[in-house]
């Protein structure tokens, strides 16, 4: 059984503040599983493999995908054995992929800064790496182990990180120079994937465990609680609230969170109120249940009006 861990559907347009930078045409996209990467050129009706680890094991996963133009792109590989590089690249629109000499092997996050012309790679074993030559060489710019990036623009961004490799709870980093330098801004937040709303100073995060939703209006400098679902057990250990998995997706008009045990919730008022929408929990058999949101789900949609 293979689980879908990463999706990239390309967009035909881009702006300076557009985080998702893949612009071939509306029908092209990629999906990553535990061991393989697949490509579609017909909007997802058919998929064919373009890369494989060569192993039928779950010790690998493709965790993030990004493109800088029609041809140049990268994906991150999480290799818990530390055998392979954390980053692979393509120069032919994703038809073939080559391993790049990143220093880390447990890769989780990518961001290409199109304004400044450099690539960021977030790993758990080497921290944040930067490449100015499309991935051919790398240098470490931060030693914080990183799980995810989310950028408001090519200047402001946030990242989920651990303080050390031994930590089990996460913190938040913030950049004000496109990713060249990072500052620790909140050590009390425990999220896996924060959400920066592109083109605005607004962002959201959802805690792992006790489900607390926080919001920033100053590019991640400060955060305030806008929703607390409460403790998930009462004094008799009866479950009374959802258990958060640390991920939040969407935009200002529609936000999504997926819980470990209570399905999916949606908010249409920027995170103030939440309703269950019938979607599956994270702990779900995805061979039979629909995939609506996963931790490693990254979607690039086409704008029909562009």
VOGU-3710 file (C-alpha; in Angstrom, 3 decimals, decimal comma):
1> xxxxxxxxxx> 0,000/0,000/0,000  1,336/3,474/-0,898  0,167/6,657/0,778  -0,029/9,999/-0,972  2,280/12,377/0,868  2,819/15,327/-1,450  0,882/16,915/-4,289  1,859/19,726/-6,646  -0,556/20,984/-9,303  0,975/23,698/-11,444
11> xxxxxxxxxx> -0,320/27,225/-11,988  -0,288/29,245/-15,203  0,422/32,556/-13,481  2,661/33,862/-10,733  3,184/37,077/-8,833  6,056/38,305/-6,697  4,239/37,178/-3,562  3,231/33,777/-4,890  4,666/31,024/-2,694  3,858/28,173/-5,043
21> xxxxxxxxxx> 6,089/28,578/-8,079  5,275/26,033/-10,740  3,950/27,408/-14,010  3,928/24,965/-16,852  0,241/24,647/-17,693  -2,961/23,848/-15,892  -2,955/20,147/-16,682  0,462/19,285/-15,220  1,196/18,205/-11,652  3,099/15,843/-9,366
31> xxxxxxxxxx> 2,233/13,534/-6,511  4,735/12,024/-4,080  4,302/8,806/-2,119  6,484/6,993/0,393  8,817/5,731/-2,312  7,854/7,261/-5,668  7,083/10,467/-7,559  4,358/10,530/-10,206  3,497/13,104/-12,872  0,285/14,003/-14,667
41> xxxxxxxxxx> -0,132/16,031/-17,849  -3,924/15,742/-18,090  -5,082/17,365/-14,856  -4,784/14,220/-12,742  -6,756/11,745/-14,848  -3,652/9,658/-15,506  -0,329/9,431/-13,663  3,020/7,923/-14,606  6,159/7,400/-12,475  9,138/9,731/-12,957
51> xxxxxxxxxx> 11,265/8,734/-9,941  11,510/5,860/-7,477  13,720/5,069/-4,496  14,086/1,476/-5,598  12,888/0,280/-2,199  9,427/-0,871/-1,170  9,750/0,424/2,387  8,260/3,288/4,374  11,599/4,659/5,606  11,476/7,204/2,768
61> xxxxxxxxxx> 8,940/9,816/1,793  8,739/12,691/-0,663  7,816/15,557/1,608  7,780/18,751/-0,478  7,898/19,820/-4,141  8,514/23,223/-5,710  9,323/24,685/-9,149  10,933/27,993/-10,106  9,806/27,933/-13,758  8,607/25,581/-16,476
71> xxxxxxxxxx> 11,633/23,300/-16,237  13,610/23,737/-13,025  12,209/22,136/-9,897  13,079/20,212/-6,738  11,644/17,776/-4,249  12,689/16,893/-0,718  13,311/13,337/0,376  13,034/12,183/3,961  15,507/9,329/4,423  15,591/8,190/8,060
81> xxxxxxxxxx> 18,655/6,036/7,343  20,698/9,041/6,213  21,825/7,311/3,033  20,553/9,686/0,371  20,585/13,434/-0,093  17,572/15,390/1,142  17,070/17,110/-2,233  16,594/16,048/-5,861  16,316/18,353/-8,859  14,969/18,410/-12,413
91> xxxxxxxxxx> 15,808/20,589/-15,418  13,317/19,054/-17,855  9,946/19,745/-16,245  10,042/16,732/-13,958  10,625/13,975/-16,497  13,968/13,036/-14,911  15,422/13,762/-11,462  18,988/13,803/-10,138  20,235/13,687/-6,568  21,789/16,987/-5,444
101> xxxxxxxxxx> 24,660/17,283/-2,933  22,688/18,616/0,022  24,358/18,160/3,388  21,283/16,710/5,105  19,285/13,583/4,312  16,063/14,085/6,310  14,441/16,736/4,134  11,049/18,300/4,822  10,710/21,756/3,241  11,604/23,783/0,129
111> xxxxxxxxxx> 11,253/27,393/-0,940  12,668/29,085/-4,024  13,004/32,844/-3,609  12,416/34,040/-7,141  13,277/37,671/-6,321  16,603/36,932/-4,657  17,395/33,844/-6,737  18,217/31,252/-4,098  16,775/27,937/-2,927  16,080/27,046/0,709
121> xxxxxxxxxx> 16,032/23,478/2,004  14,757/22,601/5,479  16,010/19,375/7,063  15,944/17,744/10,477  19,597/16,710/10,477  21,414/19,721/8,982  19,003/22,616/9,614  18,303/25,184/6,892  20,503/24,980/3,809  20,755/27,572/1,028
131> xxxxxxxxxx> 21,826/27,170/-2,602  22,523/30,011/-5,033  23,237/27,709/-7,986  19,970/25,757/-8,271  21,040/23,033/-5,825  24,517/22,216/-7,134  26,141/23,414/-3,895  24,814/24,203/-0,433  25,729/26,015/2,759  24,047/25,823/6,164
141> xxxxxxxxxx> 22,537/29,153/7,268  20,686/27,958/10,396  21,139/24,895/12,592  17,505/24,713/13,728  15,918/21,448/12,485  13,055/22,561/10,204  9,761/20,807/9,390  8,141/23,358/7,046  8,323/26,779/5,396  5,480/29,187/4,684
151> xxxxxxxxxx> 6,119/32,587/3,079  3,976/35,727/3,030  6,187/37,115/0,247  9,755/36,885/-1,001  10,709/38,983/2,043  8,695/37,666/4,986  8,309/34,026/5,977  7,847/31,623/8,890  9,024/28,087/9,579  8,179/25,305/11,991
161> xxxxxxxxxx> 11,302/24,021/13,726  12,705/22,085/16,651  15,155/23,742/19,019  17,340/20,618/18,912  17,231/17,228/17,212  16,145/15,693/20,528  13,016/17,861/20,895  9,533/16,464/20,371  7,678/19,796/20,334  8,175/22,497/17,746
171> xxxxxxxxxx> 8,752/26,255/17,761  8,459/28,986/15,155  11,136/30,842/13,197  10,684/34,113/11,338  12,604/35,726/8,480  12,440/39,338/7,283  15,005/39,072/4,479  13,600/36,304/2,319  15,189/33,462/4,270  18,804/34,599/4,610
181> xxxxxxxxxx> 18,514/34,916/8,394  16,036/33,442/10,873  14,919/34,460/14,370  13,179/32,339/16,995  9,911/34,144/17,719  7,730/31,764/19,740  8,877/28,694/21,652  5,402/27,961/23,053  3,754/27,077/19,733  3,727/23,416/18,697
191> xxxxxxxxxx> 2,717/23,268/15,024  3,911/21,142/12,121  2,913/23,467/9,245  2,043/27,146/9,807  0,097/28,979/7,134  1,203/32,361/5,744  -1,433/34,116/3,642  0,438/35,303/0,579  0,438/39,032/-0,088  -0,739/39,865/3,453
201> xxxxxxxxxx> 0,846/40,041/6,951  -1,696/37,463/8,185  -0,898/33,891/9,172  -2,306/30,991/11,178  -1,028/28,006/13,111  -2,751/24,980/14,656  -1,174/23,201/17,618  -0,393/19,521/17,799  -2,268/17,780/20,629  -4,590/20,198/22,374
211> xxxxxxxxxx> -6,050/21,982/19,372  -5,401/25,720/19,675  -5,604/28,037/16,644  -3,438/31,160/16,641  -3,294/34,119/14,270  -0,635/36,684/13,390  -1,200/40,034/11,686  2,445/41,181/11,657  4,235/38,585/9,511  4,670/36,146/12,410
221> xxxxxxxxxx> 6,214/38,516/14,962  3,377/38,027/17,471  0,563/35,490/17,784  -2,785/35,478/19,584  -5,209/32,648/20,316  -8,416/32,874/18,280  -9,826/29,408/19,029  -9,173/26,839/21,759  -10,986/23,530/21,364  -10,138/22,705/24,987
231> xxxxxxxxxx> -8,599/19,612/26,638  -9,298/16,461/24,664  -9,968/14,368/27,821  -12,116/15,024/30,873  -11,266/13,866/34,409  -12,533/10,372/33,563  -10,480/10,204/30,368  -13,481/10,533/28,112  -12,618/12,234/24,847  -14,354/15,616/24,716
241> xxxxxxxxxx> -12,365/17,552/22,097  -10,448/16,821/18,883  -6,736/15,979/18,899  -4,845/18,299/16,553  -2,147/17,102/14,150  -0,431/20,495/13,798  -1,408/21,372/10,213  -3,606/24,125/8,812  -4,367/24,889/5,136  -6,466/27,286/3,084
251> xxxxxxxxxx> -6,924/31,053/2,800  -8,827/33,867/4,511  -12,165/32,743/3,082  -11,798/29,053/3,928  -9,410/27,402/6,394  -9,021/23,663/6,984  -7,636/21,570/9,811  -7,476/17,799/10,009  -7,547/16,113/13,415  -6,106/12,764/14,400
261> xxxxxxxxxx> -9,414/11,383/15,606  -12,401/13,616/14,789  -12,233/14,240/11,064  -11,790/17,569/9,334  -12,967/21,032/10,336  -13,521/24,099/8,170  -13,724/27,801/9,036  -15,215/30,475/6,776  -14,600/33,407/9,151  -10,779/33,361/9,306
271> xxxxxxxxxx> -10,527/30,832/12,111  -13,037/32,135/14,658  -15,602/29,355/14,337  -15,112/25,810/13,047  -17,499/23,147/11,758  -16,862/19,507/10,889  -17,118/18,985/7,148  -17,290/15,197/6,987  -13,700/14,692/5,884  -11,524/11,880/7,253
281> xxxxxxxxxx> -9,271/11,914/10,286  -5,513/11,722/9,907  -5,598/8,194/11,332  -7,490/6,843/8,337  -7,198/3,978/5,885  -6,646/5,984/2,709  -7,103/2,947/0,494  -10,827/3,268/1,158  -11,347/6,832/2,439  -11,020/10,030/0,421
291> xxxxxxxxxx> -7,871/12,110/0,743  -8,832/15,678/1,558  -5,853/16,966/3,530  -2,592/15,408/4,562  0,459/16,777/6,341  2,535/16,647/3,148  -0,195/17,948/0,862  0,928/20,895/-1,276  -1,473/21,995/-3,997  -0,971/24,499/-6,766
301> xxxxxx> -4,265/25,354/-8,406  -5,034/27,014/-11,714  -6,920/30,285/-11,797  -9,682/29,908/-14,358  -9,896/33,688/-14,725  -6,210/34,167/-15,599
//
